[in-house]
Amino acid sequence: MHLTARKDVEEVHSFVNPWTELNAGLWSLFAGATLFLALRLWVKVTRRHGLWYDDYILLVSWCILLANNALIVHQFATGYVLENSAMEWDDRMHILINISSCGTLIGQALTKTAFAVTLLRMSNQWQKWVLWFCIVTMNLYMVLKVLFQWAKVCDKNGYDNWYRLDFCINWSFRDKFKEGGNVYNIIMDFVFACFPWLITRSLEMRRVEKVGLSLTMSLGMIVAIVSAIRVSWKDKGNDRDAYYIYRNGLSQVWYSSEITGTIIVQCIPILRPILRDIHATLTSKRLNSSADARSTGVWGSKLETKRASTVIMDADRKDSERMELREIPEEESAEEDWKERHTSSSPSEATSATLVSPRTDAWPLGKTSGPGTAGTPGSRTLEAEPDGASNYSSVGYDVEQNGLSAPPRRMYL
């Protein structure tokens, strides 16, 4: 790179290098735009909507943004930051600056055009005419600005170079035209941000859905505000002091934010299916966790109930054993007395006795367990309801076969 000294420099000073801030700003904005654009294209392809003209325009804008960022970084790495104020850029650097400036202008116009094309699909007849007017005038303004970027400046020897077009424009007209183009871009951002409210007004949708759709499609208002801040900041002037190149580097980040912001705000409304899927997934997980908690609580209550019933049954069984043992009197003649009075004379009299209350498992004659053994063939009892003059011969025989002593006399009410 060939550097030449300036003749109008009174005090020589160095420049602050914005290399770190420039790279952080440009590539973080580019990463955000890339992520949202990739999600937009993925939703359209997987949902079988297909790509339309606005998607292809955004893809072209993204490619221009990538190339322009790489070119700007290359400029700052290969001579844009001068050693001191006595040096000036050579022809190669001026060409690179013009190319990157044109890339920024084209990117701004294309991203706004993509949003206008999206609105064309939703508009009625008169709204389409307004949108087409905005598209044509905005792109015409962009073409003229690109053309004037390469034009010579009258009465300015520094702009009378071999790589410039063979016509000249006035310096004040050039600055005012560039400033007018920036203001027109801001106006277009506000117009496109207001259009969704006009379009959704006639749609058959719930009011909440209308407001939500209009808000997401009107996020371009943020881009318009950012552009207005950048224009007002740039118009304050850029003196050739120590921060001259630093401010130029930050202005590149501001220009890039306008392009990336326009891409992002166009991709957000398309991501509604992804948000619905995420919401449905989270709701399903929440319902499953609640169902698991309820089933665990029911199972635990069943176990506690079963344990409590088992403890109660064991306590009742022990109480019955203690009661029966306390009621047995210790008499030596109990067996003979029972045999003499409860021996039946015939089998028919023995069968007339009716069983009324089974013993529990604690009694040695019980063959089954549990409270529901009354009347079963395997259960045995020593309690019998007297029927007339019938005795207990069969019961007494059963007791003798098992080698047990006869039970005591019982009273029946």
DAFENPE-V985749 format. One record per pair of residues at least 4 apart in sequence whose ideal C-beta (glycine too) atoms are under 8 Angstrom apart, sorted by the first residue. I is the first residue (numbers start at 1). J is the second residue. Records with the same first field share a line. If there is no record, write none. Layout:
I=J, J
This chain:
1=78, 79, 90, 92, 93
2=90
3=79, 82, 83, 87, 88, 89, 90
4=87, 88, 90
5=9, 86, 87, 88
6=85, 86, 87, 88
9=85, 86
11=85
12=84, 85, 86
13=84, 85, 241, 242
14=83, 84, 85, 242
15=81, 82, 84, 85, 242, 243, 244, 245, 246
16=242, 243, 245, 246
17=76, 81, 245, 246
18=22, 76, 245, 246, 248, 249, 250
19=23, 76, 77, 81, 249
20=24
21=25, 246, 249, 250, 253
22=26, 72, 73, 76, 249, 250, 252, 253
23=27, 73
24=28
25=29, 250, 252, 253, 256, 257
26=30, 69, 72, 73, 252, 253, 256
27=31, 69
28=32
29=33, 253, 256, 257, 260, 261
30=34, 65, 66, 69, 256, 260
31=35
32=36, 260, 264
33=37, 62, 65, 259, 260, 263, 264
34=38, 62
35=39
36=40, 263, 264, 267, 268, 271
37=41, 58, 59, 62, 263, 267
38=42
39=43, 267, 270, 271, 274
40=44, 55, 58, 266, 267, 270, 271
41=45, 51, 55, 59
42=46
43=47, 49, 270, 271, 273, 274
44=49, 50, 51, 55, 270
45=49, 50, 51
47=273
51=55, 56
52=56, 117, 121
53=57, 117
54=58, 114, 115, 117, 118, 266
55=59, 114
56=60
57=61, 110, 111, 113, 114, 117
58=62, 111, 114, 263, 266
59=63
60=64, 110
61=65, 107, 110, 111, 114, 259, 263
62=66, 263
63=67
64=68, 103, 106, 107, 110
65=69, 107, 256, 259, 260, 263
66=70
67=71, 103
68=72, 100, 103, 104, 107, 256
69=73, 256
70=74
71=75, 96, 99, 100, 103
72=76, 100, 252
73=77
74=78, 96
75=79, 80, 93, 96, 97, 100
76=80, 81, 249
79=89, 90, 92, 93
80=89, 93, 97, 245, 248
81=245
82=87, 88, 89, 245
83=87
85=240
89=93, 94, 97
90=94
91=95, 161, 162, 163
92=96
93=97
94=98, 161, 163
95=99, 163
96=100
97=101
98=102, 149, 150
99=103
100=104, 252
101=105, 149
102=106, 146, 149
103=107
104=108, 255, 256, 259
105=109, 142, 145, 146, 149, 181
106=110, 142, 146
107=111, 259
108=112, 142, 185, 255, 258, 259, 262
109=113, 138, 139, 141, 142, 185
110=114
111=115, 259, 262, 263, 266
112=116, 138, 185, 188, 189, 192, 262
113=117, 135, 138, 139
114=118, 262, 266
115=119, 192, 220, 262, 265, 266
116=120, 131, 134, 135, 192
117=121, 135
118=122, 266
119=123, 127, 131, 192, 195, 196, 199
120=128, 131, 132
122=199
123=127, 128, 131, 195, 199
124=128, 202
125=129
126=130
127=131, 195, 198, 199
128=132
129=133
130=134
131=135, 195
132=136
133=137
134=138, 188, 191, 192
135=139
136=140
137=141, 184
138=142, 184, 185, 188
139=143
140=144
141=145, 180, 181, 184
142=146, 181
143=147
144=148, 177, 181
145=149, 177, 178, 181
146=150
147=151, 165
148=169, 174, 177, 178
150=163, 164, 165
151=164, 165, 167, 168, 169, 174
152=156, 159, 160, 161, 164, 165, 166, 167, 168, 169
153=158, 159, 160, 168, 169, 170, 171, 174
154=168, 169, 170, 171
155=171
156=160, 171
159=164, 168
160=164, 168
169=173, 174
170=174
171=175
172=176
173=177
174=178
175=179
176=180
177=181
178=182
179=183, 231, 235
180=184
181=185
182=186, 227, 231
183=187, 231
184=188
185=189, 227, 258
186=190, 224, 227, 228, 231
187=191
188=192
189=193, 220, 221, 223, 224, 227, 262
190=194, 221, 224
191=195
192=220
193=217, 218, 219, 220, 221, 224
194=198, 218
195=199
196=200, 213, 214, 217, 218
197=201, 214, 218
199=203
200=205, 210, 213, 214
201=210
203=210
205=209, 210, 213
206=210
207=211
208=212
209=213
210=214
211=215
212=216
213=217, 269
214=218
215=219
216=268, 269, 272
217=265, 269
219=223, 264, 265, 268
220=224, 261, 262, 265, 266
221=225
222=226, 261, 265
223=227, 258, 261, 262, 265
224=228
225=229
226=230, 254, 257, 258, 261
227=231, 258
228=232
229=233, 254
230=234, 251, 254, 255, 257, 258
231=235
232=236
233=254
234=238, 251, 254
238=244, 247, 248
239=244
240=244
242=246
243=247
244=248
245=249
246=250
247=251
248=252
249=253
250=254
251=255
252=256
253=257
254=258
255=259
256=260
257=261
258=262
259=263
260=264
261=265
262=266
263=267
264=268
266=270
267=271
271=275
272=276
273=277
274=278
275=279
276=280
277=281
278=282
279=283
280=284
281=285
282=286
283=287
284=288
285=289
286=290
287=291
288=292
289=293
290=294
291=295
292=296
293=297
294=298
295=299
296=300
297=301
298=302
299=303
300=304
301=305
302=306
303=307
304=308
305=309
306=310
307=311
308=312
309=313
310=314
311=315
312=316
313=317, 371
314=318
315=319
316=320
317=321, 360, 361, 362
318=322
319=323
320=324, 360, 362
321=325, 362
322=326
323=327
324=328, 362, 363
327=408
328=407, 408
329=334, 408
333=337
334=338, 405, 406, 408
335=339, 405, 406
336=340
337=341, 409
338=342, 396, 406, 407, 409
339=343, 396, 406
341=391
342=391, 392, 393, 395, 396
343=391, 393, 396
344=349, 350, 390, 391, 392, 393, 394
345=349, 391, 393
346=350
347=351, 393, 394
348=352
349=389, 390, 391, 393
350=390, 391, 392, 393, 394
351=394
352=387, 388, 390
353=384, 385, 386, 387, 390, 392, 394, 395
354=384, 385, 387
355=374, 375, 381, 383, 384, 385
356=383, 384, 385
357=374, 381, 383
358=366, 373, 374, 375, 376, 379, 381
359=363, 365, 366, 379, 380, 381, 382
360=366, 371
361=366, 368, 369, 370
362=366
363=382
364=402, 404
365=380, 381, 382, 398, 399, 402, 404
366=373, 379, 380
367=378, 379, 380
368=373, 376, 378, 379
369=373
373=378, 379
374=379
375=379
380=398
381=395
382=395, 399, 407
383=410
384=392, 395
385=412
386=390, 412
392=396
393=397
394=398
395=399
396=400, 406
397=401
398=402
399=404, 405, 406, 407
400=404
